[in-house]
Each structure stands twice: as structure tokens, then as C-alpha cells.
Amino acid sequence: MGATTLGEAYDMLDQLEISNDVPEVLGEDDTIEGVREELEFGLETAGADTPLGSLL
């Protein structure tokens, strides 16, 4: 199950937070809050419908 837009990625973050997969997905250096802040900035800047592929 993967996200294709920034909004979908933000919604999936809540699911990730309650799972046991945080280290595998984020690595040891990132935190859920750090990723949440980055996604919120992206949502404010680019919008929820922005394709993730266009941000890479």
C-alpha cells in the first residue's frame, strides 16, 4: 500500500506511527514528528494533490 500524492502520504503517517515499522521506513535518524513537519510544510507549499514523484 503506497501513497501517490502528498496528502495520501500524510494520511498514511498515522498508520505508520502505530505500526512496528518505524525504524525500517524512517531509518534510525528520523522521527515521526520530523517527517510530519516536513509533510505539513509540503502540504502548505505544494498542496495535497501534488504527486510524490514530482517532489523527488
Secondary structure, 3 states (H helix, E strand, C coil): CCCCEHHHHHHHHHHHHHCCCHHHHHCCCCCHHHHHHHHHHHHHHCCCCCEHHHCC
